[in-house]
Amino acid sequence: MRGVAQPTGPAPCATGHARVDSPAVSTSTRSITPVVAALLLVVAVAAPAFAHAEIKTSDPEDAAVLATPPTVITLTFTEGLDQAKSSFVLDGPAGAVGTGKAVEQGGTVMTLAGLTLAPGAYTIKWTSASTDGHLDRGTLSFTVLEPASAPTTTPPSNASAASGVAPSAATSAAPAASAGGGDAGTTSSSGTDVLLPIILGLAIVAGLGAFILRRSRRA
């Protein structure tokens, strides 16, 4: 009597479905893996295409209050820049001050140098274009303070400081000395005027006496 052939496929479960470790289930899992890998590759390749050159750092920093005005403004971005389309404008109290440019094609830095800024509020309006063509825009600001004013004093003159005499005292002493000198000159002149007539009178009297004496002798 010939034996009964045994079934070669997986034994069905009680519900009539194939078991989990059946060849059909394993084949389906192997077919999904390449699809997932392909999707991940597409995402990885497409990610740089959606990158934007956003502001990373700035000098001066946003909202900075500066006692000393900056001579150079520098903006640094997260992605390489299209040099022809990336720039920023600096506006001040009197209007536009200057325009900053990207340093090089594909670089991440924009700069504006040679500035002489007056006190006041300033605004930086920047536009960045990444090398893939995507644009981004933003605004920064900073303030330059008024310089501190130092008090001014007038030092005394060297002559007054050396002598220790105040200018008013020296000025008042000069007229007093002049007045004293004038009195001495007047007193001396008055004495001479008194003595001169007396001397002349004595000379006349002596002359008359001599004349009379001579006549009496002749007689």
Buried (B, 14 or more C-beta within 10 A) or exposed (E): EEEEEEEEEEEEEEEEEBEEEBEEEEEEEEEEEEEEEEEEEEEEEEEEEEBBBEBEEBEBEEEBEBEEBBEEBBBBBBBBBBBEBBBBBBBBEEEEBBEBBBBEEEBBBBBBEEBEBEBEEBBBBBBBBBBBEBEBEBEBBBEBEEEEEEEEEEEEEEEBEEEEEEEEEEEEEEEEEEEEEEEEEEEEEEEEEEEEEEEEEEEEEEEEEEEEEEEEEEE
